[in-house]
Amino acid sequence: MRGRLMLTGVLAGALALSGAAPALALLSGSLTDVSLLDLDDLDDLVDGVLEDLDTGPLDADVVAAMLETGTAEDEVHDLLDYGWTEHLPAYPDSDYEPSVYNDCVPRHNKCVDLVINDMWRRYDKLGCDHAAVFSMVYALTTEEYRRAVEDPDYFEDNGFVNHQDVVFADYYFQPMDDWHKFGRIDRVPPAWRIAFDAGDRRTNSVTGDVMLGMNAHIRRDLPFVLAAIGLVTEDGETRKSDHDRVNDFLSNVQETITEELHRRHDPSPQGESAPLNLDEHAVMHAIRLWREEAWRKAELLVNAETDEQREHVAQLIENDAAFSAKAISLLFAADDEDARFEHCSAWRDSQ
């Protein structure tokens, strides 16, 4: 187990920071064009990057050396669980803008209850479809959030985060309906298209299906949601502290998610279905990276000075999320599909 989590962190960082250079270039004013990549062109691009990684930070000799390090497992977990994002300040020049959405205007916890009911209804309809995996993960995560906001002081503004919760869920429900219900494939964002297509073709493992959903929802959806609901309060105070606080309840639910995935959907022994023995600590590390990236790209969106600049940022978000979706699809290939379906069917029959 030694070193494997650190290695996964290297991989997560490589994926999460793939857009760092163009983002910095945009801030410095040197970026003049960001075009939306054709999904068919991403395969060669992803293959090339993975090939570079294999001769660089993920070289086999480096991997072997990391696995032989004397770093204690608890020390690695402490490193990955450290809340480093809360020490990164928000960009100071964001002005207050009221939310463009009217979801959950009263900001009551009942709004979250309605979202949770809708999530489990959708999950039940999916049955043993691969798309059910992320659907379950999202429902469990939202239930953990609902428990958190029972404490009126959990966030600086519980009501606003309830509003965010509903808007964020809609960003998942809409592409899900467009793909599964209405067949409006052209309306589905590229990262979600890759995730849903992989689910339909059953090309990825349970862990891969989870990572594809998280990638699309965090790396693609979250920057747009944050920008649309506003990054600062009416008093001009940043909402980043509440954004970072989300990581706490996300960390709390990871073990439950792992257990439920294996109980309902994953027949493989726990920890053996993912490359590099990816566990909940490493997953949480990736989530922190992606959520920090989402905040920074939301800042780029709200600070864009022209429509053209904003479109450049939007295309950057779409490209990065689609790129990492392709990489995840390659890294997390399907396991024994028959065993997975039988495992899921047996669990559903037992209910």
C-alpha positions, 0 to 999 in steps of 0.5 A: 500500500505504501506510496500508492496513494501518492502515485494516484495523487500524481495522476490526479494532479496531472489530469486536474492541472491540464488546463493550468497553463492556458488558464494562466495565459488567459489571465495574463492576456496572452491567450487569443484563441481557445477552440472547442476540440472535436471529441474524435480528435481527443483520442490521439491527444490523450494517448500522447499525454499518457505515453509522456507520463509513462516516460515521466512521472509515472515511469515504471521505475519511478512507480516501483521506487514509490511503492518501496518507500518507507512512508507509513500509510497513515502518514500518506492519508494525513497528507492527502486528507490535509485541507490545503484548499482553505489556505488559498485565497480567493481572487480579490476583484469579484463583484457581487452579482445576484444568482441567475437562478430562482431554484430554492428561493426560500433556501429551506432544507426541504429543497434538498429533501426534494432533490434527494427524492428525485435522485433516488427515483432516478437511480431506481429507474436506472437499474443495473445500468452503468449510469446508476453507479454515479447516480447512487454516489451523488444521492449518498453525497447529497444525503450526507450534505443534508445531515451536515446542514442540520447544524445551522452553523455548518456553513457561513450561509447554509441557505445559500448553499442549499440554493447551490445544491439544487442548481448543481443537481439540475446541471446533472439532471438536464444532460441525464434527461437529454441523453437517456430520456429525450435522445437530445445528444447534441445538447449534452456537454462533451464530458457528459457525452463521454461518460454516458456513452461509456455507460451505454457501451459498458466499457469502464469499471465501476471506479471508472464510471464513478470517476467519469461522473465526478469529472463531468460534474465537478470539472465541467459543471461546477465552474459554470454553477459557481459563476452563475450563483455568485462568488461573493456575498452582497457585502462583497465577502468571498464565498470560498470558505463555504466552497472549501467547507464542502470538502469536509462532508465529502470526505466523511461520506467516502467510506460509505460510498465505497461500501455501498458500491461494493454491496450494490454494484462492484463484485470485485474485492474492495480495492482491487477494481481500481488501478494503483489500489485507488481508495477513498483517500485518493479519491478525496484528494482528486476531488479537492484538486478538481473543486479547487480548479473549478473555483479558479475557472469560475473566477475566470468566467466572472472576471472575463471582460468581454463576451469573447473572453468568457467564451474562451474560458467556457471552451477551456472548461469543456476541453479540459473536462472532455480531455480528462474524461477520455483519459479516465476511460482509457485508464479504468477499463471494464472488469468482468461485465457478467459478474458485475451485472449478476452482482447488481441483479442479485442485490436488487432482487434481495431488496 
